[in-house]
Each structure stands twice: as structure tokens, then as C-alpha cells.
């Protein structure tokens, strides 16, 4: 996409109307609100659905296997963003990618809502993984398209957008957790499907008026020869992979554990290949190459952060279910409700952080420094959660320890996630704009692929070592990043 095309997009978007931001932010805010409502509502009860006994309405899987599958599920969801970003950049643009993704996500939740078997679970995985890959990175890219590069509202806009994400993520576990406890898991999954339907309705009704040309341009469209080439490659790949799986699975040569290991390998390989492709592409300028180099340590820091934060839906979910006293102040707490703590704290603190960055202006920490501070908070959140087990041994612990741990990691998240989204739109090479946003979400994919291996080592007996080792590693990496922040800033070539 040329600079003139980008200028046309910015000029076509009504520039005020939603808390002093472009009107298009309203559309994207509520589209992402309902998409995250559906995803986090499903995620809050999914791990319990997998390892609860069949008599309790679950699938009866081994708990360690369920924790690994949950991590791989998350890895695949974000890994598929590569496909969604590529299709948006080269085939049909970000707006259509958002719409098609929402349809697939809704079908995925409907599949979970139908009482069935493990087969229906895997069908839902396919729909939700592909759908989120189309929607998630592209809706964030459109937010960036609405602001000129020099617009000081950009970081604040992403913080407001991030608050929309977390409003949906806060409400959904409360609703799906209550429904699954009272009526069964499938009612909770059904509520998630309704949430995605509402998101689609908001997007379709308001996009033309509020978004203008944002999301309609194809940044780097396929040529006729490329269309033929990729059609042949995709067809051959589907046939070969389908045939190979049809032979391996019935003969026991391709197991769930092998699949988990494969995704773990791809979680590292795919972003590595992407960085190489962006750096060596003839469409990437010298300045953009320097910015790609600057982006790499930020990506590594994000992987470490998300490796801790994403364990909220695996290790900490199990911790809430089995290690926490769920009778508190005369109330019986659903273990799914702890999933609402993270977004609740973000809702409270995101406006504070948005105001703080605007107030500080040029005096605020630079991007690498914000990332390093975020890692320090993430590490501290794991060091906090090891304390109650060390003190009380095998006894059930107060839920307030989980509350404190979630609060601390949120401080880190607000230093990394909205800042990372904004930095990605600034540092992305023009020819890879949507795909670079996909690379940002690959940090979550790599983290969860790593978690699929880490969760195998967790037991209540070694939780002090587990939380201490991972938390200590995050703090060490945060210190290193802070020391080299000036070097990274130089490679960013003018981006602050």
C-alpha cells in the first residue's frame, strides 16, 4: 500500500466522536468486545470441560494432557494469525478477514454447545483457530490504520481498544461459569456463540459509516501468476497432509503428544522464518530493516511475558480449582470466575495508564523500557503465588493470593500488550503491515507452545520450584532488556 493510499484511509475515517478518537474506534471496540466475550467465556470453562469426569459433564481426559491441549489450543489460535494476516495483506483486505473470521468463530462455539464427544471438541478447535486467526490480528491492524503516524492519540487509542477487549473478557467468565455450574458446560459454550453473533452484527451495521476506507485496501495484492502458484501449492499441501494423517492416525503413528511437540517446534520456527522473510525482502527499506532488528528483542520479551500470563487459563485455573478455598465470605466461588480478575484489573487500570502516557508525553519510558518493567511485574506475580504453598503446605489457600498474583501481572500486561500493539504498527514494514501484527500474536503462540511443555512439570508437590524458576527467569530477562534498551532504541530509527 502506498503512502497516498494510507493518507486516503486516514482522511476517510471520521476523526472524532468516540472519547476524542476516530468514530471507527467505536466499531472496532465493540466488535472486539464481543469476540473476546466469546473466546474468554469459552476458555474460562474449557480446561475444566476437558478434565472433569464424563459423569460431571466433561470429557474425562487426564489433567496433564488437558493442560497441554489447552496451551496448544491457545498456540494454534494465535499461530493462525499468520494465515489471517497474509490473506488480509494479499487477498481480500482486513475488513473482510474480520467478517469471515467472526462467522467461523461463531460456528466453533456452536459446535462446542452441542452435547457430543471428543470429535465435536476437535471440530470446534478447527473453526475457532482459523476464525480467530482471521479476525484477531486484522481488527488490531485497522485500529492502527485510522491514525496518522505522528498522531499522539495512537497509544491512548490502543489503550481504549484494549479496555474493550477486557470488558468482554471480564463479563464472559462470570456468565459462562455460572451457566456451566448450574446447567452444564454446553450452556456456557452456547452463551459464547451468542456473543460472537452480536459482535458480527455491530461490525456489519456500523463499519461503512465509521471506518470509511479503513480495512478495504489490499496492501500487497497477489499477481495473476502468484494466484495460480499459491492455488497449486495449497491444493497439493492439503492432499498430502490429509492423506498422511489418514494413514498415520488410524495406525497409531501420530498421537496427541506428537502433535503437541510438533506445534511447540512450529511455535519457534514460524516467527523465526517471518523475521528472516521481512528482513531480506526486497520490498523492505533500509530503515524498515533496522526496525525489524529492534523488534526482535521486544518479541522475545513478549514470549517470556505471555508464558507467565497465559498460564492463568491452565496452571492457575487448576490451582483455583484444586488448591484454593472456594468458600469465601459466605460465598461459593466458581473456579471459572478467577478468569475475570485479569480483565477486571485492566478495565480499572487501562484508563489510568492511557492518561499517564499522555500526561508524561516525551518524558515517558521508551518502548524497550516499558517491556522490561512489564517482565519484572510478570516475574513478581509468580513469586507471589509460590508463597502460600510454602507457608501452608497441602492445605487449601486463601483466594486472595490468586487475586494479588493476577493484579501484579496486569501491571506488566499494561506495560507490554497495548504498547506492543502500538509499537507493531509503528515498526512494521509497509509491505508486511497486517502480517507483522500476526507476528506480534505469534509471541503468544510461541509462549503457549512453550507452556504445553512446561505444564507437564507442574505438580502441587513442586509448585515452589515451578513458580520460582519461571518467575526468576522473567525478572532476569527484564533486567537485561532494561540495560540494552538504549541500543534497541537506536535501531528503531526515530520511533519512540
N, C-alpha and C positions, 0 to 999 in steps of 0.2 A: 504494500500500500504506500503510495507516495505521500509527501508532506501535505500537498494540496488536498488529497483525499481526507487526511486526518483533520485538516482545518475545516473542511466541509462538514465533517461529522460533528465537531465541537460546535460550529455555528448553527447546526440544525437542532441541537438539543436546547430546550428552554433552560436558561442558565440559573434561574432562581425559582423557588416555590416549595422546596422541601427543607425547612430549617436553614434557609440561606444557601442551599445547594441545588444543583440541577434537578428539574422535576423527574427526570429519568431515574434518579436515585430512589424515588418512591416505588416505582415499578420493580426495580431490582431488589430493593429492601424487602418487599412483601413476597416476591417470588421466592427469594432465598429463605425467607422466614418459614414458608410452608414446606419447602423442600427439606429444610433442616428439621422441621417438626416431624416429618415422615421418617427421615433417616434416624434421628436420635431417639424417636419413640420406639422404632423397631429395635435399635441397638441396645436400648436400656433393658430389654427383656430377652434378647436373642440368646445370650450365653446361658441364661437360666433354662430357656426352652431346650437348648441342646443337652445339658447335663442332668436336668430333672428326669426322674423315672417316668416311664410311659404311664403308669398309674396316676401320676401327678400332672399329666397333660404334656410332658416333654418327650424328647426323642430317646432318652436313656443312654447317651454317649458317655464314654469315660471323660472325667472332668479335665484332665490334662490335654486330651485330644480336643475337647470343646474349646479350651482356652487358645490352643494353637490355631484351630479353624477360625475362631473369632479374629485373631490377629491377621491371618491370611485373607480373610474376608475384607478387612479394612485395607490391607495392602493392595488387593485387587481393585477395590473401589477407586483408590487414588491412582493406581498404575494405569487404569483405563483412561485416565485423563489425557494420556499421550495420544490415544486414538481420537478422543474428542477434540483436542486442540488441533491435531493435524487435519481432521475433517473440516473444522471451522476455518482454518487458515487457507485450505486448498480446495475445498469443495463447495460448502453451502453457507459459510458465514456463521457468526456466533449466535445470532438471533434464532435461526432455525435449529442449531445444535441444542440450544436451551429448550426449545419446544419438544423436539424429538426425545431428548433425554427425560423430560418430565413424564411423557407418555410411558416410556419403558419402566421408569421407577414405579409409577402407579401400578402397572401390571405386576411388577415384582412383589409389591406389598399385598396385592390381591391374591397372588399365589400362596403367600405365607398365611393369609387369612382363611384359606380353605383347609379344613382339617384333613390331613393326608399322611404322608410318610416322609422319609428322608429324601425321596425323589423330588417331592414338591419343594423341599427346602433348597435343593441344588438348582432347581428351575428358577426359584426366586433370586438366588445368588446371581445367576447369569443376567437376568433382567436388570437388577439393581446395580450391578457392577458396570454394565455397559451404559445404562441410563445416567448414572452419576458421573461417569467419565465424559459424557456429552455435556451435561448441564453445569457441573460444579466449576471447572476452570473457566468456562466461557462466560458465565454470569459475572465473575470477578473481572474478566478482561473488559467487558462492556463498561463496568464502573470506571476503569482507567481511561477508556475512550472519551468519556464525557468531559474530562478536564484537560486544558492545555498543560503542557509540561511544566510551565512556570507557575501554575495556579497553586497558591499557598493553601487552598482548601482541600487539596488532594488527600493528605494524610488524615485530616479530620473527617473527610467524606468516607474513607475506608473504615475509620473507627465507627462511624454511624452505621455503615453497612454491616460491620462485624457485630454491632449490637442487634441488628435484625436477625442475623444468624442465630444469635444466642437467645433471643426471645423465644424463637421456635424450639430451640434445644432445651430451654428451661421448662416450658409448659408440657412438652410431649411425654417425658418420662413419668410425670405426675399422673397424666391421663392413662397412658398405656399400662403403667404399673398398677394403677387401681383397677383397670378393666381386667388385666390378666389375673390379678389376685382374686377378683370377685367372680369372673365369668370364664376365665381361661385365656391362654396365650393368644388364640386366634382372634378374639375380640380386640386385643391390643394391636395386633397387626392390621386389623381392619380399619382402626382409627388412623393408622399411619397412611393407609391408602387414600382415605378421605382428605387428609392433609395435603397430599400431593395434588389431588384433583383441584382443591381450592387454589393452590399455587399456580396451576396452569390457567385457571380462569382469570386470576389477577393479571398474569402476563399477557394473555391474548387481548383482554379488554383495554388495557392501558398502554401497550407498547407503542402504538402508532402515534398517539398524541404526545407521550412523554419522552420517548427515546429518539425521535427523529430518525436520522440515518445511522445512529449507533447500532452496531451489530449486523448491518446489512452488507457491508463491503467484504469481499473475499480478499484477504491480504496478499496471497501469493498463489493465484489460481493455477490449477493444472492445465498444461497444454494438451492438445489433442493426442499427441504421441504419448505423453505421460499417462493419460486416462487409459489408453489401450494397454500400456505396460503394467500399470498397477492392477487393472482388472484381471490380467493373466496371472500375475503374481498371487493375488488374493484367492483366485479360484483354485490354483494349484495347491496353495498352502492349506486351504480348507479341506480339500480332498485328501491330501497326505496326512494331515493331523487327525482328521476324522477316521480315516482308515487305520492309522496306527493305534489310536485309542480303542477302536472297535476290536482290535486283536489283543492289545495288552491287558485291558481291564478284565475281560472275562477269564483270562488265563492267570490272573493274579500277579501280573508283571508290572502293574502301575497302581500303587497303593496311595492312600491319603497322605501318609508320611512322606512318600516320594514326591508327591505334588507340593507339599509344604516346603520341602527342601528346594524344589525347583523354583518356586516363587521367591524364596529367600535369595537364591542366586540371581534371579532376574531383577529383584529389587535393587541390587547394587549395579548390575550390568547396564540396565536401561538408562539410568541417568548419566552414567559414565559415557555411553555412546552418544547421548544427546549433547553433552558438553563438547565432545570432540567434533560432532557434526556442526554445531553452531560456531565453534571457534574457527574451523577450517573452511567453512562455506564461503564461496566467492561473493555471496550476497551480504556478508558481514564486513563492515568497515573496520578500519584500524581502531578507531575509538570504541566501537562496539566489542571488538575482541578484548580490549583492555577491561571493559566492564564485565565480560564473561568470566575473566580470570578473577575479578573481585567478587563475583557471585559464588564461586566455588566454596570458599571457607564459610560463607553465610549458609550455604546449603548443608554443609557438614554439621554446622551448629544446629540447624533446624532438625536434622535427623536425630541428633542426640536429645534435643528438647522433646520432640514428639515421641521418642522411645519411652520417655517417662510419662508424658501427658496421656498418651493413648492407652496406657495400662489402667486407666480409670474404668475402661469397659471390660477388662479381663481380670488382672490380679486384684485390683481394688474392688471390683464388683464381687469377686469370690470372697474377698476379705470382709466386705459388708454383709454378705450372705451367711458366712460361717464363723467369722472371728469377732463380729460386732454384736453388742447387746441391742437388739431391735425394740426393746421396751424402754421408752424414754419419756419421762414426764407424763406418764399415764397414756401414752400413745404407742400403738404398734406401727413401727416404720416398715414400709416396703423396701427391700434392698434396692429396687429399681430407682427409688426416689433420690438416692445419693448421686445419680447421674445428672440431677438437676442443679447440684451445687455449683459445678463449674460454670455453666451459663448464667446462673443467678448472680454470682460474683462479678461476671463480666458485664452484665446489664448494669449493675451498680457502679462499677469502676470505669467502664469504657468512656462515658461522658467526661469523667474526671481526667482521664489520660488525654482525650481529644482536646479538652480545654487547656491542659498543661502544655501540650506541644505547641498550640497556637500562642499561648502566653509566653513561652520561652523563646519562640521564634528561632533566630540563629544561635541562641545560647544553649539549645537542647543538645543532648548527646548525639553523636553521629550514628549512622545505622549499625556499623560493627559494634560500637559500644553498647547500644541497646540490646543487641543479640547476646553479648557477653553477660550483661546483667540478667537477661532472661534465663540463661543457663544456670546462673548462680541460684536463682529462685527455684528452678526446677530441681536442682540437686538438694536444696534445703527441704523441699516438700517430701522427698523420700527419706531424708534423715529424720524428719519429724515422725513419720509413720512407723519407724522401727522402735521408737521409744516405748509405746505402751506394751508391746510384746516383750521387750527386755525387762520391763518393770513387773508385769503381771503374769508372765509365762503363758500357760494354756488357757487362762480364764478369759471370758468374753470382755472386750474392751469398750470403753465409752465411745459412742458415735462422734463425740466432739473432736476426737483425734483425726477422724476422716475429714470432718469439716475444716479443721485447721490445715491439713495437708492440701485439700482442694483450693483453699483460699491462697496459700502461698504459690502454688503452681499457676494460678490465674494471674498473679502479678507478673510472672515470667511470660505467660502467654500474651498479655497485652503489650509486652516489650518486643515480642517476636512476630506474632501472627499478623496483625493489621499492618505493622511496619514492613514485614516481609512481603505481603501482598503489594503494598505501595512500591517497595524497592524493586520488585519483579517487573512491574510495569515501566519503571524508570530505566532499568538496566537491560531490558530485553532488546535484542536486535530487531529491527523493524520487520525483517522477513520471517521472524520466528515469534511474533508478538503473542499469539494465543498459545503456541507450543511452549514458550518459556513459562507461562502461567501453569501449564501442565507439569513442567519440570519442578516448579515450586511445590505442587501437590505430590510429586514423586518423593519429596523428602518425607512426607507422612507414609507413603508406600514403603520406602526403604526402612523406616523406623518400625513399622508393624511387621514387615518381613523379618527384621531382626528380633522383634518381640516374640514371634512364633517359635523361635529357638530358645529365647531367654525364659519364657514362662514354664518351660519344661523343668527348669531347675528350682522353681519355687515350691516350697512346702512350708507349713506353719513352723516346722522344726528349725528351718534355716532362714527364716524371714529377716532376722537381723543382718546376716551376711548378705542376703539378696538385696535388700533396700540400701544398705550401707555401701556396697560396691558400686551399684549403679548411680546412686546419689553422689558419691565421691568422684566418680569419673566425670559427671556433668560439671561439677564445681571446678575441677582441674581444667577441663576444656574451656570453661568460661574465662578463667584467669589467662590462659594462653591467648584466647581471642582478644581480650582487652589489651594485652601487650602489643599485639600485631595490628591493632585497629588503625593506626596512622598509615601503615603500609597499604592496607586494603583500601583506605580512603583515597590514596593517590591513584590506585588503579581504576577507581570509579569515574575518573575524568570529569569532574565538575558536578556530579550528582551528590547531593547532600541529604 
